[in-house]
Amino acid sequence: MRFRIVTAKQGIILLIVVSLILVYLWQVKVRVSNVIIEIHDVSPLNGVEVSKYIAKKYSKFNTTIYLFVILNHGYVADISKDKEFMSNLRELENAANLCVHGYSHSDEDFSNVPFAKNRIELIDSFLRNTTLNFSDCFSPPFWRYSQQSVDILASHFDTVFLKNSIIYKGRMKHTITIQAPLRNSEILWLLTLFYAKCKIAFGDGDIVRIVFHEKNDINLVDFFLKNLIES
């Protein structure tokens, strides 16, 4: 196999082109009106630090915010039995939409129909007895599901959030979904930011979903949003 040697002139041209692309992408931002901010894995095990920060800072810009709450994380963190956590959610329910993010956050919960029906029964029982104001929305844990389970969820909830789409009242809308890294690595977040800007600049879709998790670092979340959303 023969490798083509890049000359110094070609290398300089390539560097200039890449630099111009990066400069262009750095200017790319999305309007607040087109943004949905999601915080996943909200539970007593993970806390509500990211949820509180985003609700306080971005609800005043009329950004749509969804908090995806795990009702009984790992079957050891029933939110109804945690008074402090319930109090925190009550403080946030006027600034954000509370949504169900599975019952126990098992990746098998919606892998098949029997599991899905059982978990929906548990979820319905919780919602009937809670004083919290949950919106009629749902996202399966890890975005793992079978098509049959999705059909059941779509018939049960007004809005179902999947990885790259939202089903609203039975109609699917494709979205540009940007998931922040789970690891709190600055270089990883910077690379993800450029990837997000690429998706916004060249992607096909009006709705941009920015997905965080409760274990994300607040400073990185702040950096990410400041450089992605128009102020």
Buried (B, 14 or more C-beta within 10 A) or exposed (E): EEEEEEEEEEEEEEEEEEEEEEEEBEEBBBEBEBBBBBBBBBBBBBBBBBBBBBBEBBBEEEBBBBBBBBBBBEEEBBBBEBEEBBEBBEEBBEBBBBBBBBBBBBEEBBBEEEBBEEBBEBBEEBEEEBEBEBBBBBBBBBBBBBEEBBBBBBEBBEBBBBBEBBBBEEEEEBBBBBBBBEEBEEEBBBEBBBEBBEBBEEBEBEBBBBBBBBBBBBEBBEBBBEBBBEE
